[in-house]
Amino acid sequence: MHGHTDEGKPPDSRTTPASPCLNDLVSAVSQLPAQFVARLRKIVPDACLEGCLSSFVGSKFVGFRVNTLKSDRAALERELAELAVSFKKVEWLP
């Protein structure tokens, strides 16, 4: 099971979300702790900094799998339905 918008596609064929506009990026960075941003500026190369900071903007892909040592797919699906948690199965991962 996996919960992202490119359902049914292998990981290497998923589309990459468009980079956020500059205003969104500035807004997101302003909400991050100043010490965190300062540390990123020290450890992330300048050529990669905008991409790194952009990763904090917008929605994220969320995925999970069933730990079959503790549960099974059917039981997890029932529990998620009871909790009103939506999910989608991916075809490329059993």
N, C-alpha and C positions, 0 to 999 in steps of 0.2 A: 504494500500500500504506500501511496505517496501523495502528497497534496500540493502540487504546483500546477501552473496554468498550461504547461506543455505536455499534458497527459498523453501517455502512450508513445512518447518519443524517447529514444535512448539519450543518455545525458549529453553525448557529444553533438547531438543534432538539435538541442533546444535553442530557442532564440534568446539572444541577450537583450535584456531590457535597455531601452534607449537611455542615454545619459541625461540626467536631470538638467533643467535650465540653471543658469548661474544664480538666480535669485533663490531657488530651492536649495542649492548647495550652500550658499551663504547662510540661509536661515537654519539649515540643519547643523552646520558647523557652529553657529552661535549658540545652539542648544546643547552642544557637547561640553563636557567639563574642560575648562581652559588648560589644565595640566595634561589632559589626555591629548588634546590637539597639539600642544607644544611637544609632547613626546613623539607623536606621529611625525611631526615636522623634522625631528631629529633622526628618526630611524627609517623613514620611508624616503627613497630617492625622489628628487623634485619631479622627474618625469612620470612618476607613478602616484604622486600625492593627490592630484585631482581625482583619479580613479578610486583611490583608497577612501577619500572623504565622501565620494559619491556613493560608496557602498552603504553609507548610513542613511541615505535618502530613499524614500519609496518603500513599496511592499517587498517582502522577501518570500522566497520559495520555502515552504515548510514541508518536511517529509518525515515519515517514520516507518518502521517495519515492525512486524510481529516477532517477539522473542518466543519462539516455539518451545523453549524449555519451560516457560512460565504460563503460556496461554496458547490458544490456537486461533486461526483467522476467524472462524465462525463466532467464537466466544467474544473476541475483541470487537467484531462488527456489531454484535448485540449490545455490548456495553457502550460503544460509541453512539449507537442509535438511542439508547436510553438516556444518555447525557446530552442528546441533541447536537452532537459533534459531527459536522459533515466531513466527508472524505471521498476520495476517488481512488480506485485501484488502477495501477498501471499495467498495461499489457505486457511490457517488456521485462517485468520482474515478477516472478511467481509469488 
